């Protein structure tokens, strides 16, 4: 299985809530649990992000290793679905 991670800014405005909802819905549609990481956190996956939002897919066996797939910048549900499907194909 995989880990799908959204790295973004602290939740303080409507834009962040909207993209989290899109990410959340797309993940659950493919039976993948979504994870959210704040760029201000001490989570090492947040340190990899150079652009926000950034989406990562990690192998469950190595959730803090190199990402299987990533998407930087704005996204829609189709982008998330494509990213998750690429990650699932690689595990």
PDB file of N, CA, C and O in Angstrom:
ATOM      1  N   UNK A   1       0.839  -1.184   0.000  1.00  0.00           N
ATOM      2  CA  UNK A   1       0.000   0.000   0.000  1.00  0.00           C
ATOM      3  C   UNK A   1       0.883   1.247   0.000  1.00  0.00           C
ATOM      4  O   UNK A   1       2.109   1.156   0.061  1.00  0.00           O
ATOM      5  N   UNK A   2       0.246   2.398  -0.069  1.00  0.00           N
ATOM      6  CA  UNK A   2       0.983   3.659  -0.156  1.00  0.00           C
ATOM      7  C   UNK A   2       0.490   4.654   0.877  1.00  0.00           C
ATOM      8  O   UNK A   2      -0.574   4.480   1.471  1.00  0.00           O
ATOM      9  N   UNK A   3       1.276   5.696   1.083  1.00  0.00           N
ATOM     10  CA  UNK A   3       0.896   6.860   1.876  1.00  0.00           C
ATOM     11  C   UNK A   3       0.788   8.038   0.918  1.00  0.00           C
ATOM     12  O   UNK A   3       1.720   8.320   0.164  1.00  0.00           O
ATOM     13  N   UNK A   4      -0.341   8.719   0.949  1.00  0.00           N
ATOM     14  CA  UNK A   4      -0.522   9.942   0.158  1.00  0.00           C
ATOM     15  C   UNK A   4      -0.450  11.114   1.128  1.00  0.00           C
ATOM     16  O   UNK A   4      -1.188  11.155   2.112  1.00  0.00           O
ATOM     17  N   UNK A   5       0.439  12.066   0.852  1.00  0.00           N
ATOM     18  CA  UNK A   5       0.711  13.165   1.779  1.00  0.00           C
ATOM     19  C   UNK A   5       0.556  14.498   1.062  1.00  0.00           C
ATOM     20  O   UNK A   5       1.103  14.704  -0.021  1.00  0.00           O
ATOM     21  N   UNK A   6      -0.193  15.391   1.678  1.00  0.00           N
ATOM     22  CA  UNK A   6      -0.324  16.769   1.202  1.00  0.00           C
ATOM     23  C   UNK A   6       0.493  17.657   2.124  1.00  0.00           C
ATOM     24  O   UNK A   6       0.231  17.718   3.326  1.00  0.00           O
ATOM     25  N   UNK A   7       1.477  18.342   1.569  1.00  0.00           N
ATOM     26  CA  UNK A   7       2.284  19.296   2.324  1.00  0.00           C
ATOM     27  C   UNK A   7       1.811  20.687   1.927  1.00  0.00           C
ATOM     28  O   UNK A   7       1.854  21.062   0.756  1.00  0.00           O
ATOM     29  N   UNK A   8       1.353  21.454   2.931  1.00  0.00           N
ATOM     30  CA  UNK A   8       0.799  22.769   2.624  1.00  0.00           C
ATOM     31  C   UNK A   8       1.019  23.715   3.795  1.00  0.00           C
ATOM     32  O   UNK A   8       1.630  23.350   4.799  1.00  0.00           O
ATOM     33  N   UNK A   9       0.519  24.920   3.655  1.00  0.00           N
ATOM     34  CA  UNK A   9       0.603  25.955   4.676  1.00  0.00           C
ATOM     35  C   UNK A   9      -0.358  25.657   5.818  1.00  0.00           C
ATOM     36  O   UNK A   9      -1.279  24.856   5.657  1.00  0.00           O
ATOM     37  N   UNK A  10      -0.156  26.289   6.969  1.00  0.00           N
ATOM     38  CA  UNK A  10      -1.099  26.098   8.072  1.00  0.00           C
ATOM     39  C   UNK A  10      -2.520  26.447   7.640  1.00  0.00           C
ATOM     40  O   UNK A  10      -2.730  27.366   6.849  1.00  0.00           O
ATOM     41  N   UNK A  11      -3.474  25.717   8.157  1.00  0.00           N
ATOM     42  CA  UNK A  11      -4.869  25.941   7.773  1.00  0.00           C
ATOM     43  C   UNK A  11      -5.368  27.238   8.404  1.00  0.00           C
ATOM     44  O   UNK A  11      -5.680  27.294   9.593  1.00  0.00           O
ATOM     45  N   UNK A  12      -5.435  28.280   7.570  1.00  0.00           N
ATOM     46  CA  UNK A  12      -5.891  29.572   8.083  1.00  0.00           C
ATOM     47  C   UNK A  12      -6.772  30.329   7.090  1.00  0.00           C
ATOM     48  O   UNK A  12      -7.222  31.439   7.374  1.00  0.00           O
ATOM     49  N   UNK A  13      -7.016  29.727   5.929  1.00  0.00           N
ATOM     50  CA  UNK A  13      -7.891  30.411   4.976  1.00  0.00           C
ATOM     51  C   UNK A  13      -8.705  29.405   4.170  1.00  0.00           C
ATOM     52  O   UNK A  13      -8.453  28.202   4.245  1.00  0.00           O
ATOM     53  N   UNK A  14      -9.650  29.873   3.423  1.00  0.00           N
ATOM     54  CA  UNK A  14     -10.572  29.006   2.681  1.00  0.00           C
ATOM     55  C   UNK A  14      -9.860  28.201   1.595  1.00  0.00           C
ATOM     56  O   UNK A  14     -10.263  27.070   1.323  1.00  0.00           O
ATOM     57  N   UNK A  15      -8.827  28.738   0.970  1.00  0.00           N
ATOM     58  CA  UNK A  15      -8.110  28.015  -0.093  1.00  0.00           C
ATOM     59  C   UNK A  15      -7.535  26.717   0.426  1.00  0.00           C
ATOM     60  O   UNK A  15      -7.651  25.680  -0.227  1.00  0.00           O
ATOM     61  N   UNK A  16      -6.917  26.760   1.591  1.00  0.00           N
ATOM     62  CA  UNK A  16      -6.298  25.565   2.153  1.00  0.00           C
ATOM     63  C   UNK A  16      -7.361  24.530   2.481  1.00  0.00           C
ATOM     64  O   UNK A  16      -7.164  23.345   2.213  1.00  0.00           O
ATOM     65  N   UNK A  17      -8.473  24.945   3.049  1.00  0.00           N
ATOM     66  CA  UNK A  17      -9.545  23.996   3.359  1.00  0.00           C
ATOM     67  C   UNK A  17     -10.097  23.356   2.095  1.00  0.00           C
ATOM     68  O   UNK A  17     -10.415  22.167   2.095  1.00  0.00           O
ATOM     69  N   UNK A  18     -10.216  24.129   1.010  1.00  0.00           N
ATOM     70  CA  UNK A  18     -10.747  23.594  -0.246  1.00  0.00           C
ATOM     71  C   UNK A  18      -9.815  22.548  -0.839  1.00  0.00           C
ATOM     72  O   UNK A  18     -10.270  21.477  -1.242  1.00  0.00           O
ATOM     73  N   UNK A  19      -8.518  22.839  -0.899  1.00  0.00           N
ATOM     74  CA  UNK A  19      -7.603  21.860  -1.501  1.00  0.00           C
ATOM     75  C   UNK A  19      -7.472  20.617  -0.626  1.00  0.00           C
ATOM     76  O   UNK A  19      -7.288  19.515  -1.143  1.00  0.00           O
ATOM     77  N   UNK A  20      -7.564  20.780   0.688  1.00  0.00           N
ATOM     78  CA  UNK A  20      -7.544  19.596   1.555  1.00  0.00           C
ATOM     79  C   UNK A  20      -8.759  18.719   1.289  1.00  0.00           C
ATOM     80  O   UNK A  20      -8.654  17.493   1.312  1.00  0.00           O
ATOM     81  N   UNK A  21      -9.897  19.328   1.040  1.00  0.00           N
ATOM     82  CA  UNK A  21     -11.117  18.560   0.758  1.00  0.00           C
ATOM     83  C   UNK A  21     -10.964  17.807  -0.566  1.00  0.00           C
ATOM     84  O   UNK A  21     -11.335  16.636  -0.648  1.00  0.00           O
ATOM     85  N   UNK A  22     -10.424  18.455  -1.603  1.00  0.00           N
ATOM     86  CA  UNK A  22     -10.208  17.800  -2.894  1.00  0.00           C
ATOM     87  C   UNK A  22      -9.260  16.612  -2.720  1.00  0.00           C
ATOM     88  O   UNK A  22      -9.522  15.520  -3.224  1.00  0.00           O
ATOM     89  N   UNK A  23      -8.161  16.834  -2.005  1.00  0.00           N
ATOM     90  CA  UNK A  23      -7.181  15.777  -1.751  1.00  0.00           C
ATOM     91  C   UNK A  23      -7.815  14.632  -0.971  1.00  0.00           C
ATOM     92  O   UNK A  23      -7.668  13.467  -1.337  1.00  0.00           O
ATOM     93  N   UNK A  24      -8.511  14.963   0.091  1.00  0.00           N
ATOM     94  CA  UNK A  24      -9.154  13.972   0.949  1.00  0.00           C
ATOM     95  C   UNK A  24     -10.140  13.117   0.140  1.00  0.00           C
ATOM     96  O   UNK A  24     -10.100  11.889   0.216  1.00  0.00           O
ATOM     97  N   UNK A  25     -11.006  13.749  -0.617  1.00  0.00           N
ATOM     98  CA  UNK A  25     -12.014  13.027  -1.406  1.00  0.00           C
ATOM     99  C   UNK A  25     -11.373  12.111  -2.450  1.00  0.00           C
ATOM    100  O   UNK A  25     -11.808  10.973  -2.626  1.00  0.00           O
ATOM    101  N   UNK A  26     -10.342  12.602  -3.141  1.00  0.00           N
ATOM    102  CA  UNK A  26      -9.678  11.793  -4.166  1.00  0.00           C
ATOM    103  C   UNK A  26      -8.975  10.592  -3.545  1.00  0.00           C
ATOM    104  O   UNK A  26      -9.004   9.501  -4.114  1.00  0.00           O
ATOM    105  N   UNK A  27      -8.345  10.776  -2.388  1.00  0.00           N
ATOM    106  CA  UNK A  27      -7.671   9.663  -1.713  1.00  0.00           C
ATOM    107  C   UNK A  27      -8.667   8.588  -1.310  1.00  0.00           C
ATOM    108  O   UNK A  27      -8.477   7.412  -1.622  1.00  0.00           O
ATOM    109  N   UNK A  28      -9.730   8.988  -0.619  1.00  0.00           N
ATOM    110  CA  UNK A  28     -10.704   8.001  -0.138  1.00  0.00           C
ATOM    111  C   UNK A  28     -11.389   7.290  -1.297  1.00  0.00           C
ATOM    112  O   UNK A  28     -11.775   6.129  -1.155  1.00  0.00           O
ATOM    113  N   UNK A  29     -11.548   7.949  -2.434  1.00  0.00           N
ATOM    114  CA  UNK A  29     -12.156   7.304  -3.596  1.00  0.00           C
ATOM    115  C   UNK A  29     -11.318   6.126  -4.081  1.00  0.00           C
ATOM    116  O   UNK A  29     -11.849   5.193  -4.684  1.00  0.00           O
ATOM    117  N   UNK A  30      -9.997   6.163  -3.819  1.00  0.00           N
ATOM    118  CA  UNK A  30      -9.094   5.070  -4.199  1.00  0.00           C
ATOM    119  C   UNK A  30      -8.686   4.221  -3.000  1.00  0.00           C
ATOM    120  O   UNK A  30      -7.754   3.423  -3.088  1.00  0.00           O
ATOM    121  N   UNK A  31      -9.384   4.393  -1.884  1.00  0.00           N
ATOM    122  CA  UNK A  31      -9.143   3.622  -0.662  1.00  0.00           C
ATOM    123  C   UNK A  31      -7.725   3.816  -0.118  1.00  0.00           C
ATOM    124  O   UNK A  31      -7.080   2.870   0.335  1.00  0.00           O
ATOM    125  N   UNK A  32      -7.258   5.072  -0.174  1.00  0.00           N
ATOM    126  CA  UNK A  32      -5.952   5.449   0.366  1.00  0.00           C
ATOM    127  C   UNK A  32      -6.182   6.501   1.435  1.00  0.00           C
ATOM    128  O   UNK A  32      -6.857   7.502   1.196  1.00  0.00           O
ATOM    129  N   UNK A  33      -5.621   6.273   2.612  1.00  0.00           N
ATOM    130  CA  UNK A  33      -5.801   7.234   3.700  1.00  0.00           C
ATOM    131  C   UNK A  33      -4.951   8.478   3.450  1.00  0.00           C
ATOM    132  O   UNK A  33      -3.740   8.364   3.263  1.00  0.00           O
ATOM    133  N   UNK A  34      -5.560   9.658   3.443  1.00  0.00           N
ATOM    134  CA  UNK A  34      -4.797  10.890   3.225  1.00  0.00           C
ATOM    135  C   UNK A  34      -4.057  11.321   4.493  1.00  0.00           C
ATOM    136  O   UNK A  34      -4.545  11.136   5.608  1.00  0.00           O
ATOM    137  N   UNK A  35      -2.877  11.897   4.299  1.00  0.00           N
ATOM    138  CA  UNK A  35      -2.111  12.494   5.392  1.00  0.00           C
ATOM    139  C   UNK A  35      -1.866  13.950   5.053  1.00  0.00           C
ATOM    140  O   UNK A  35      -1.688  14.312   3.890  1.00  0.00           O
ATOM    141  N   UNK A  36      -1.860  14.786   6.092  1.00  0.00           N
ATOM    142  CA  UNK A  36      -1.625  16.213   5.913  1.00  0.00           C
ATOM    143  C   UNK A  36      -0.423  16.617   6.754  1.00  0.00           C
ATOM    144  O   UNK A  36      -0.344  16.297   7.940  1.00  0.00           O
ATOM    145  N   UNK A  37       0.517  17.329   6.123  1.00  0.00           N
ATOM    146  CA  UNK A  37       1.721  17.794   6.803  1.00  0.00           C
ATOM    147  C   UNK A  37       1.836  19.291   6.576  1.00  0.00           C
ATOM    148  O   UNK A  37       1.752  19.767   5.443  1.00  0.00           O
ATOM    149  N   UNK A  38       2.026  20.015   7.641  1.00  0.00           N
ATOM    150  CA  UNK A  38       2.175  21.465   7.609  1.00  0.00           C
ATOM    151  C   UNK A  38       3.651  21.795   7.359  1.00  0.00           C
ATOM    152  O   UNK A  38       4.526  21.180   7.970  1.00  0.00           O
ATOM    153  N   UNK A  39       3.941  22.751   6.475  1.00  0.00           N
ATOM    154  CA  UNK A  39       5.338  23.094   6.180  1.00  0.00           C
ATOM    155  C   UNK A  39       6.073  23.638   7.397  1.00  0.00           C
ATOM    156  O   UNK A  39       7.304  23.642   7.423  1.00  0.00           O
ATOM    157  N   UNK A  40       5.342  24.092   8.396  1.00  0.00           N
ATOM    158  CA  UNK A  40       6.001  24.602   9.597  1.00  0.00           C
ATOM    159  C   UNK A  40       6.238  23.506  10.630  1.00  0.00           C
ATOM    160  O   UNK A  40       6.764  23.780  11.709  1.00  0.00           O
ATOM    161  N   UNK A  41       5.861  22.276  10.318  1.00  0.00           N
ATOM    162  CA  UNK A  41       6.023  21.180  11.271  1.00  0.00           C
ATOM    163  C   UNK A  41       7.457  20.646  11.227  1.00  0.00           C
ATOM    164  O   UNK A  41       8.262  21.040  10.383  1.00  0.00           O
ATOM    165  N   UNK A  42       7.742  19.764  12.138  1.00  0.00           N
ATOM    166  CA  UNK A  42       9.063  19.130  12.183  1.00  0.00           C
ATOM    167  C   UNK A  42       9.087  17.821  11.418  1.00  0.00           C
ATOM    168  O   UNK A  42      10.069  17.083  11.497  1.00  0.00           O
ATOM    169  N   UNK A  43       8.032  17.516  10.681  1.00  0.00           N
ATOM    170  CA  UNK A  43       7.961  16.305   9.867  1.00  0.00           C
ATOM    171  C   UNK A  43       8.970  16.429   8.728  1.00  0.00           C
ATOM    172  O   UNK A  43       8.960  17.421   7.999  1.00  0.00           O
ATOM    173  N   UNK A  44       9.832  15.441   8.571  1.00  0.00           N
ATOM    174  CA  UNK A  44      10.886  15.526   7.555  1.00  0.00           C
ATOM    175  C   UNK A  44      10.325  15.603   6.135  1.00  0.00           C
ATOM    176  O   UNK A  44      10.993  16.118   5.238  1.00  0.00           O
ATOM    177  N   UNK A  45       9.118  15.104   5.919  1.00  0.00           N
ATOM    178  CA  UNK A  45       8.527  15.184   4.586  1.00  0.00           C
ATOM    179  C   UNK A  45       8.205  16.623   4.207  1.00  0.00           C
ATOM    180  O   UNK A  45       8.192  16.955   3.022  1.00  0.00           O
ATOM    181  N   UNK A  46       7.946  17.477   5.180  1.00  0.00           N
ATOM    182  CA  UNK A  46       7.673  18.888   4.902  1.00  0.00           C
ATOM    183  C   UNK A  46       8.926  19.591   4.400  1.00  0.00           C
ATOM    184  O   UNK A  46       8.832  20.516   3.593  1.00  0.00           O
ATOM    185  N   UNK A  47      10.082  19.171   4.858  1.00  0.00           N
ATOM    186  CA  UNK A  47      11.334  19.787   4.443  1.00  0.00           C
ATOM    187  C   UNK A  47      11.693  19.525   2.997  1.00  0.00           C
ATOM    188  O   UNK A  47      12.511  20.242   2.420  1.00  0.00           O
ATOM    189  N   UNK A  48      11.085  18.494   2.397  1.00  0.00           N
ATOM    190  CA  UNK A  48      11.356  18.176   0.996  1.00  0.00           C
ATOM    191  C   UNK A  48      10.605  19.113   0.049  1.00  0.00           C
ATOM    192  O   UNK A  48      11.000  19.273  -1.106  1.00  0.00           O
ATOM    193  N   UNK A  49       9.541  19.724   0.524  1.00  0.00           N
ATOM    194  CA  UNK A  49       8.674  20.547  -0.334  1.00  0.00           C
ATOM    195  C   UNK A  49       9.324  21.896  -0.624  1.00  0.00           C
ATOM    196  O   UNK A  49       9.715  22.617   0.293  1.00  0.00           O
ATOM    197  N   UNK A  50       9.435  22.225  -1.901  1.00  0.00           N
ATOM    198  CA  UNK A  50       9.952  23.523  -2.314  1.00  0.00           C
ATOM    199  C   UNK A  50       8.819  24.442  -2.767  1.00  0.00           C
ATOM    200  O   UNK A  50       8.995  25.657  -2.856  1.00  0.00           O
ATOM    201  N   UNK A  51       7.674  23.864  -3.049  1.00  0.00           N
ATOM    202  CA  UNK A  51       6.485  24.581  -3.503  1.00  0.00           C
ATOM    203  C   UNK A  51       5.306  24.077  -2.688  1.00  0.00           C
ATOM    204  O   UNK A  51       5.227  22.886  -2.384  1.00  0.00           O
ATOM    205  N   UNK A  52       4.396  24.962  -2.335  1.00  0.00           N
ATOM    206  CA  UNK A  52       3.170  24.508  -1.693  1.00  0.00           C
ATOM    207  C   UNK A  52       1.989  24.867  -2.567  1.00  0.00           C
ATOM    208  O   UNK A  52       1.974  25.940  -3.169  1.00  0.00           O
ATOM    209  N   UNK A  53       1.021  24.014  -2.650  1.00  0.00           N
ATOM    210  CA  UNK A  53       1.002  22.687  -2.055  1.00  0.00           C
ATOM    211  C   UNK A  53       1.868  21.702  -2.842  1.00  0.00           C
ATOM    212  O   UNK A  53       2.103  21.882  -4.037  1.00  0.00           O
ATOM    213  N   UNK A  54       2.329  20.675  -2.163  1.00  0.00           N
ATOM    214  CA  UNK A  54       3.038  19.564  -2.787  1.00  0.00           C
ATOM    215  C   UNK A  54       2.369  18.278  -2.341  1.00  0.00           C
ATOM    216  O   UNK A  54       2.051  18.106  -1.165  1.00  0.00           O
ATOM    217  N   UNK A  55       2.161  17.383  -3.280  1.00  0.00           N
ATOM    218  CA  UNK A  55       1.599  16.070  -2.988  1.00  0.00           C
ATOM    219  C   UNK A  55       2.691  15.032  -3.161  1.00  0.00           C
ATOM    220  O   UNK A  55       3.425  15.059  -4.150  1.00  0.00           O
ATOM    221  N   UNK A  56       2.803  14.131  -2.223  1.00  0.00           N
ATOM    222  CA  UNK A  56       3.755  13.028  -2.302  1.00  0.00           C
ATOM    223  C   UNK A  56       3.018  11.717  -2.147  1.00  0.00           C
ATOM    224  O   UNK A  56       1.995  11.636  -1.469  1.00  0.00           O
ATOM    225  N   UNK A  57       3.556  10.687  -2.789  1.00  0.00           N
ATOM    226  CA  UNK A  57       3.120   9.320  -2.550  1.00  0.00           C
ATOM    227  C   UNK A  57       4.358   8.540  -2.132  1.00  0.00           C
ATOM    228  O   UNK A  57       5.358   8.499  -2.848  1.00  0.00           O
ATOM    229  N   UNK A  58       4.268   7.918  -0.947  1.00  0.00           N
ATOM    230  CA  UNK A  58       5.362   7.119  -0.399  1.00  0.00           C
ATOM    231  C   UNK A  58       4.936   5.661  -0.298  1.00  0.00           C
ATOM    232  O   UNK A  58       3.750   5.366  -0.149  1.00  0.00           O
ATOM    233  N   UNK A  59       5.887   4.765  -0.377  1.00  0.00           N
ATOM    234  CA  UNK A  59       5.642   3.354  -0.116  1.00  0.00           C
ATOM    235  C   UNK A  59       5.405   3.191   1.383  1.00  0.00           C
ATOM    236  O   UNK A  59       6.147   3.755   2.188  1.00  0.00           O
ATOM    237  N   UNK A  60       4.384   2.430   1.769  1.00  0.00           N
ATOM    238  CA  UNK A  60       4.128   2.177   3.191  1.00  0.00           C
ATOM    239  C   UNK A  60       5.344   1.596   3.898  1.00  0.00           C
ATOM    240  O   UNK A  60       5.560   1.851   5.083  1.00  0.00           O
ATOM    241  N   UNK A  61       6.132   0.818   3.177  1.00  0.00           N
ATOM    242  CA  UNK A  61       7.309   0.191   3.774  1.00  0.00           C
ATOM    243  C   UNK A  61       8.388   1.216   4.124  1.00  0.00           C
ATOM    244  O   UNK A  61       9.245   0.940   4.964  1.00  0.00           O
ATOM    245  N   UNK A  62       8.362   2.387   3.498  1.00  0.00           N
ATOM    246  CA  UNK A  62       9.362   3.435   3.745  1.00  0.00           C
ATOM    247  C   UNK A  62       8.681   4.807   3.678  1.00  0.00           C
ATOM    248  O   UNK A  62       8.936   5.572   2.748  1.00  0.00           O
ATOM    249  N   UNK A  63       7.817   5.130   4.655  1.00  0.00           N
ATOM    250  CA  UNK A  63       7.020   6.356   4.580  1.00  0.00           C
ATOM    251  C   UNK A  63       7.808   7.659   4.701  1.00  0.00           C
ATOM    252  O   UNK A  63       7.252   8.733   4.472  1.00  0.00           O
ATOM    253  N   UNK A  64       9.091   7.584   5.058  1.00  0.00           N
ATOM    254  CA  UNK A  64       9.911   8.792   5.143  1.00  0.00           C
ATOM    255  C   UNK A  64      11.087   8.744   4.174  1.00  0.00           C
ATOM    256  O   UNK A  64      12.011   9.553   4.265  1.00  0.00           O
ATOM    257  N   UNK A  65      11.046   7.803   3.258  1.00  0.00           N
ATOM    258  CA  UNK A  65      12.098   7.677   2.255  1.00  0.00           C
ATOM    259  C   UNK A  65      11.827   8.561   1.056  1.00  0.00           C
ATOM    260  O   UNK A  65      11.142   9.580   1.150  1.00  0.00           O
ATOM    261  N   UNK A  66      12.373   8.152  -0.060  1.00  0.00           N
ATOM    262  CA  UNK A  66      12.164   8.902  -1.298  1.00  0.00           C
ATOM    263  C   UNK A  66      10.731   8.699  -1.783  1.00  0.00           C
ATOM    264  O   UNK A  66      10.221   7.580  -1.742  1.00  0.00           O
ATOM    265  N   UNK A  67      10.079   9.763  -2.239  1.00  0.00           N
ATOM    266  CA  UNK A  67       8.713   9.614  -2.746  1.00  0.00           C
ATOM    267  C   UNK A  67       8.665   8.777  -4.023  1.00  0.00           C
ATOM    268  O   UNK A  67       9.565   8.850  -4.860  1.00  0.00           O
ATOM    269  N   UNK A  68       7.608   7.987  -4.159  1.00  0.00           N
ATOM    270  CA  UNK A  68       7.381   7.237  -5.396  1.00  0.00           C
ATOM    271  C   UNK A  68       6.937   8.177  -6.508  1.00  0.00           C
ATOM    272  O   UNK A  68       7.294   7.995  -7.672  1.00  0.00           O
ATOM    273  N   UNK A  69       6.157   9.182  -6.133  1.00  0.00           N
ATOM    274  CA  UNK A  69       5.636  10.157  -7.097  1.00  0.00           C
ATOM    275  C   UNK A  69       5.358  11.457  -6.357  1.00  0.00           C
ATOM    276  O   UNK A  69       5.133  11.452  -5.147  1.00  0.00           O
ATOM    277  N   UNK A  70       5.375  12.569  -7.083  1.00  0.00           N
ATOM    278  CA  UNK A  70       5.055  13.863  -6.466  1.00  0.00           C
ATOM    279  C   UNK A  70       4.421  14.789  -7.483  1.00  0.00           C
ATOM    280  O   UNK A  70       4.590  14.640  -8.694  1.00  0.00           O
ATOM    281  N   UNK A  71       3.686  15.750  -6.949  1.00  0.00           N
ATOM    282  CA  UNK A  71       3.059  16.789  -7.764  1.00  0.00           C
ATOM    283  C   UNK A  71       3.242  18.097  -7.004  1.00  0.00           C
ATOM    284  O   UNK A  71       2.894  18.187  -5.826  1.00  0.00           O
ATOM    285  N   UNK A  72       3.784  19.106  -7.669  1.00  0.00           N
ATOM    286  CA  UNK A  72       4.011  20.403  -7.032  1.00  0.00           C
ATOM    287  C   UNK A  72       3.069  21.440  -7.601  1.00  0.00           C
ATOM    288  O   UNK A  72       2.828  21.490  -8.807  1.00  0.00           O
ATOM    289  N   UNK A  73       2.541  22.268  -6.717  1.00  0.00           N
ATOM    290  CA  UNK A  73       1.690  23.369  -7.156  1.00  0.00           C
ATOM    291  C   UNK A  73       0.218  23.009  -7.168  1.00  0.00           C
ATOM    292  O   UNK A  73      -0.202  21.987  -6.625  1.00  0.00           O
ATOM    293  N   UNK A  74      -0.553  23.879  -7.802  1.00  0.00           N
ATOM    294  CA  UNK A  74      -2.011  23.723  -7.830  1.00  0.00           C
ATOM    295  C   UNK A  74      -2.397  22.363  -8.395  1.00  0.00           C
ATOM    296  O   UNK A  74      -1.694  21.806  -9.239  1.00  0.00           O
ATOM    297  N   UNK A  75      -3.520  21.838  -7.921  1.00  0.00           N
ATOM    298  CA  UNK A  75      -3.981  20.543  -8.389  1.00  0.00           C
ATOM    299  C   UNK A  75      -5.496  20.482  -8.354  1.00  0.00           C
ATOM    300  O   UNK A  75      -6.162  21.305  -7.725  1.00  0.00           O
ATOM    301  N   UNK A  76      -6.021  19.482  -9.050  1.00  0.00           N
ATOM    302  CA  UNK A  76      -7.450  19.190  -8.999  1.00  0.00           C
ATOM    303  C   UNK A  76      -7.598  17.702  -8.678  1.00  0.00           C
ATOM    304  O   UNK A  76      -6.604  17.000  -8.496  1.00  0.00           O
ATOM    305  N   UNK A  77      -8.823  17.232  -8.611  1.00  0.00           N
ATOM    306  CA  UNK A  77      -9.069  15.836  -8.238  1.00  0.00           C
ATOM    307  C   UNK A  77      -8.411  14.864  -9.220  1.00  0.00           C
ATOM    308  O   UNK A  77      -7.913  13.816  -8.808  1.00  0.00           O
ATOM    309  N   UNK A  78      -8.405  15.197 -10.504  1.00  0.00           N
ATOM    310  CA  UNK A  78      -7.787  14.316 -11.497  1.00  0.00           C
ATOM    311  C   UNK A  78      -6.281  14.206 -11.285  1.00  0.00           C
ATOM    312  O   UNK A  78      -5.706  13.133 -11.471  1.00  0.00           O
ATOM    313  N   UNK A  79      -5.639  15.307 -10.898  1.00  0.00           N
ATOM    314  CA  UNK A  79      -4.199  15.278 -10.610  1.00  0.00           C
ATOM    315  C   UNK A  79      -3.906  14.340  -9.439  1.00  0.00           C
ATOM    316  O   UNK A  79      -2.964  13.550  -9.492  1.00  0.00           O
ATOM    317  N   UNK A  80      -4.715  14.430  -8.386  1.00  0.00           N
ATOM    318  CA  UNK A  80      -4.521  13.585  -7.210  1.00  0.00           C
ATOM    319  C   UNK A  80      -4.746  12.120  -7.584  1.00  0.00           C
ATOM    320  O   UNK A  80      -3.962  11.248  -7.209  1.00  0.00           O
ATOM    321  N   UNK A  81      -5.804  11.864  -8.312  1.00  0.00           N
ATOM    322  CA  UNK A  81      -6.103  10.492  -8.727  1.00  0.00           C
ATOM    323  C   UNK A  81      -4.961   9.916  -9.551  1.00  0.00           C
ATOM    324  O   UNK A  81      -4.546   8.781  -9.319  1.00  0.00           O
ATOM    325  N   UNK A  82      -4.449  10.680 -10.507  1.00  0.00           N
ATOM    326  CA  UNK A  82      -3.329  10.231 -11.331  1.00  0.00           C
ATOM    327  C   UNK A  82      -2.087   9.953 -10.499  1.00  0.00           C
ATOM    328  O   UNK A  82      -1.399   8.957 -10.720  1.00  0.00           O
ATOM    329  N   UNK A  83      -1.799  10.827  -9.548  1.00  0.00           N
ATOM    330  CA  UNK A  83      -0.633  10.650  -8.689  1.00  0.00           C
ATOM    331  C   UNK A  83      -0.758   9.379  -7.860  1.00  0.00           C
ATOM    332  O   UNK A  83       0.191   8.600  -7.769  1.00  0.00           O
ATOM    333  N   UNK A  84      -1.899   9.168  -7.268  1.00  0.00           N
ATOM    334  CA  UNK A  84      -2.109   7.974  -6.442  1.00  0.00           C
ATOM    335  C   UNK A  84      -2.037   6.710  -7.296  1.00  0.00           C
ATOM    336  O   UNK A  84      -1.442   5.713  -6.888  1.00  0.00           O
ATOM    337  N   UNK A  85      -2.633   6.755  -8.459  1.00  0.00           N
ATOM    338  CA  UNK A  85      -2.567   5.586  -9.346  1.00  0.00           C
ATOM    339  C   UNK A  85      -1.142   5.270  -9.766  1.00  0.00           C
ATOM    340  O   UNK A  85      -0.778   4.097  -9.857  1.00  0.00           O
ATOM    341  N   UNK A  86      -0.312   6.301 -10.027  1.00  0.00           N
ATOM    342  CA  UNK A  86       1.109   6.071 -10.350  1.00  0.00           C
ATOM    343  C   UNK A  86       1.816   5.426  -9.171  1.00  0.00           C
ATOM    344  O   UNK A  86       2.597   4.490  -9.340  1.00  0.00           O
ATOM    345  N   UNK A  87       1.534   5.937  -7.963  1.00  0.00           N
ATOM    346  CA  UNK A  87       2.154   5.355  -6.768  1.00  0.00           C
ATOM    347  C   UNK A  87       1.741   3.917  -6.536  1.00  0.00           C
ATOM    348  O   UNK A  87       2.576   3.079  -6.194  1.00  0.00           O
ATOM    349  N   UNK A  88       0.467   3.618  -6.716  1.00  0.00           N
ATOM    350  CA  UNK A  88      -0.018   2.241  -6.550  1.00  0.00           C
ATOM    351  C   UNK A  88       0.620   1.301  -7.566  1.00  0.00           C
ATOM    352  O   UNK A  88       0.890   0.143  -7.249  1.00  0.00           O
ATOM    353  N   UNK A  89       0.861   1.779  -8.766  1.00  0.00           N
ATOM    354  CA  UNK A  89       1.482   0.949  -9.795  1.00  0.00           C
ATOM    355  C   UNK A  89       2.956   0.649  -9.487  1.00  0.00           C
ATOM    356  O   UNK A  89       3.509  -0.333  -9.982  1.00  0.00           O
ATOM    357  N   UNK A  90       3.580   1.494  -8.674  1.00  0.00           N
ATOM    358  CA  UNK A  90       5.020   1.330  -8.372  1.00  0.00           C
ATOM    359  C   UNK A  90       5.306   0.460  -7.155  1.00  0.00           C
ATOM    360  O   UNK A  90       6.454   0.071  -6.938  1.00  0.00           O
ATOM    361  N   UNK A  91       4.284   0.147  -6.354  1.00  0.00           N
ATOM    362  CA  UNK A  91       4.542  -0.689  -5.163  1.00  0.00           C
ATOM    363  C   UNK A  91       4.278  -2.143  -5.443  1.00  0.00           C
ATOM    364  O   UNK A  91       4.442  -2.982  -4.557  1.00  0.00           O
TER     365      UNK A  91
END
